[in-house]
Amino acid sequence: MDDKNLDANIVEKIKKLEAKYAAMGQDLASYLEGLLQADYLNYWNYINLDTLLTLQQPRTSYPDEMIFICYHQHTELFFKLILWELEQITGAQPVEANVFLEKINRCIRYFDNLEHSFDVMVSGMDRDQFLKFRMALLPASGFQSAQYRLIEIYATNLENLLPEETRSNLPEKYTDDELIQSIYWQKGATELVSGKKTLTLRQFEQKYTEQLLETIRNKKETNLLKQYQWHYQQAPNRLQIVDALRRFDSLANVFWPLAHYKAAVRYLQSDMTDIEATGGTNWQKYLPPRFQRVIFFPELWSDEEKKEWGKPWVLKQMSGQKQ
């Protein structure tokens, strides 16, 4: 078949490819030869399915441990998607207001999915099995999810991640290194008896502190809160942006932690005693939002709403309706 019989669209695309590769000093013919020799792509290779399905490695023989592992891996993949969206809208150059809104709405859908799917954990495991296989996981804990901490740092100023009582008594001068030692999750990872840092927290700090500090420095002036304050308060779709940021705030800081609290109550609370989490963390004081009142965008909430922080979740549980 000669050029005269080739489809005009194919000829045009070949010319564009030739120009593209020529601009990079590459020979198009070599790349076409590679394409000719390459095998067809299939689904299982594209998503690395065989590898993916080997990543679940239970530590015990209890069947429901597989549920526990799969759900946490599912969670981390959605956290990755949230960070993927946040990275695109927290750069030095602001994006268009409609793009900013769309990316926030994507994050909302990811968190919605996570919150609604948490019933897999709350109702989907045998309690006796969980209380047994969990002992093989010591001192690992979902507390050690660095991606969730990064989402918080991408979203707001570091000061807003401090416990409420600490926020109101900040010294005039402080460094990020000092402030991160007072961040709210420190309180949730102290030993119940001694008040010292748990091994869970010490492991987490050893692995992730430098990464967290680097992200804090990189996003200090470009996090979501700063983006809104500097670029979108006068946007034509401002009200939609505000609604989306509030929804994102409540999902990340109320509904998601309280979904964990609901699971903890089911599995770690009995009539007589509260069972320690695998990392020895104080889940009773750490998970309920009313104790921390961590709010990414405090200026978007009224004083009464901040005072009642966490109450919408309670109403949701009582009514069975989506908030």
Secondary structure in CASP SS format (residue, H / E / C, confidence):
PFRMAT SS
TARGET T0000
AUTHOR 0000-0000-0000
METHOD secondary structure of the structure
MODEL  1
M C 1.00
D C 1.00
D H 1.00
K H 1.00
N H 1.00
L C 1.00
D C 1.00
A H 1.00
N H 1.00
I H 1.00
V H 1.00
E H 1.00
K H 1.00
I H 1.00
K H 1.00
K H 1.00
L H 1.00
E H 1.00
A H 1.00
K H 1.00
Y H 1.00
A H 1.00
A H 1.00
M C 1.00
G C 1.00
Q C 1.00
D C 1.00
L H 1.00
A H 1.00
S H 1.00
Y H 1.00
L H 1.00
E H 1.00
G H 1.00
L H 1.00
L H 1.00
Q H 1.00
A C 1.00
D C 1.00
Y C 1.00
L C 1.00
N C 1.00
Y H 1.00
W H 1.00
N H 1.00
Y H 1.00
I C 1.00
N C 1.00
L H 1.00
D H 1.00
T H 1.00
L H 1.00
L C 1.00
T C 1.00
L C 1.00
Q C 1.00
Q C 1.00
P C 1.00
R C 1.00
T C 1.00
S C 1.00
Y C 1.00
P C 1.00
D C 1.00
E H 1.00
M H 1.00
I H 1.00
F H 1.00
I H 1.00
C H 1.00
Y H 1.00
H H 1.00
Q H 1.00
H H 1.00
T H 1.00
E H 1.00
L H 1.00
F H 1.00
F H 1.00
K H 1.00
L H 1.00
I H 1.00
L H 1.00
W H 1.00
E H 1.00
L H 1.00
E H 1.00
Q H 1.00
I H 1.00
T C 1.00
G C 1.00
A C 1.00
Q C 1.00
P C 1.00
V C 1.00
E C 1.00
A H 1.00
N H 1.00
V H 1.00
F H 1.00
L H 1.00
E H 1.00
K H 1.00
I H 1.00
N H 1.00
R H 1.00
C H 1.00
I H 1.00
R H 1.00
Y H 1.00
F H 1.00
D H 1.00
N H 1.00
L H 1.00
E H 1.00
H H 1.00
S H 1.00
F C 1.00
D H 1.00
V H 1.00
M H 1.00
V H 1.00
S C 1.00
G C 1.00
M C 1.00
D C 1.00
R H 1.00
D H 1.00
Q H 1.00
F H 1.00
L H 1.00
K H 1.00
F H 1.00
R H 1.00
M H 1.00
A H 1.00
L H 1.00
L C 1.00
P C 1.00
A C 1.00
S C 1.00
G H 1.00
F H 1.00
Q H 1.00
S C 1.00
A H 1.00
Q H 1.00
Y H 1.00
R H 1.00
L H 1.00
I H 1.00
E H 1.00
I H 1.00
Y H 1.00
A H 1.00
T C 1.00
N C 1.00
L H 1.00
E H 1.00
N H 1.00
L H 1.00
L C 1.00
P C 1.00
E H 1.00
E H 1.00
T H 1.00
R H 1.00
S C 1.00
N C 1.00
L C 1.00
P C 1.00
E C 1.00
K C 1.00
Y C 1.00
T C 1.00
D H 1.00
D H 1.00
E H 1.00
L H 1.00
I H 1.00
Q C 1.00
S C 1.00
I C 1.00
Y H 1.00
W H 1.00
Q H 1.00
K H 1.00
G C 1.00
A C 1.00
T E 1.00
E C 1.00
L C 1.00
V C 1.00
S C 1.00
G C 1.00
K C 1.00
K E 1.00
T C 1.00
L H 1.00
T H 1.00
L H 1.00
R H 1.00
Q H 1.00
F H 1.00
E H 1.00
Q H 1.00
K H 1.00
Y H 1.00
T H 1.00
E H 1.00
Q H 1.00
L H 1.00
L H 1.00
E H 1.00
T H 1.00
I H 1.00
R H 1.00
N H 1.00
K H 1.00
K C 1.00
E C 1.00
T C 1.00
N C 1.00
L H 1.00
L H 1.00
K H 1.00
Q H 1.00
Y H 1.00
Q H 1.00
W H 1.00
H H 1.00
Y H 1.00
Q C 1.00
Q C 1.00
A C 1.00
P C 1.00
N C 1.00
R H 1.00
L H 1.00
Q H 1.00
I H 1.00
V H 1.00
D H 1.00
A H 1.00
L H 1.00
R H 1.00
R H 1.00
F H 1.00
D H 1.00
S H 1.00
L H 1.00
A H 1.00
N H 1.00
V H 1.00
F H 1.00
W H 1.00
P H 1.00
L H 1.00
A H 1.00
H H 1.00
Y H 1.00
K H 1.00
A H 1.00
A H 1.00
V H 1.00
R H 1.00
Y H 1.00
L H 1.00
Q E 1.00
S C 1.00
D C 1.00
M C 1.00
T C 1.00
D E 1.00
I C 1.00
E C 1.00
A C 1.00
T C 1.00
G C 1.00
G C 1.00
T C 1.00
N C 1.00
W H 1.00
Q H 1.00
K H 1.00
Y H 1.00
L C 1.00
P C 1.00
P H 1.00
R H 1.00
F H 1.00
Q H 1.00
R C 1.00
V C 1.00
I C 1.00
F C 1.00
F C 1.00
P H 1.00
E H 1.00
L H 1.00
W C 1.00
S C 1.00
D H 1.00
E H 1.00
E H 1.00
K H 1.00
K H 1.00
E C 1.00
W C 1.00
G C 1.00
K H 1.00
P H 1.00
W H 1.00
V H 1.00
L H 1.00
K H 1.00
Q H 1.00
M H 1.00
S H 1.00
G C 1.00
Q C 1.00
K C 1.00
Q C 1.00
END
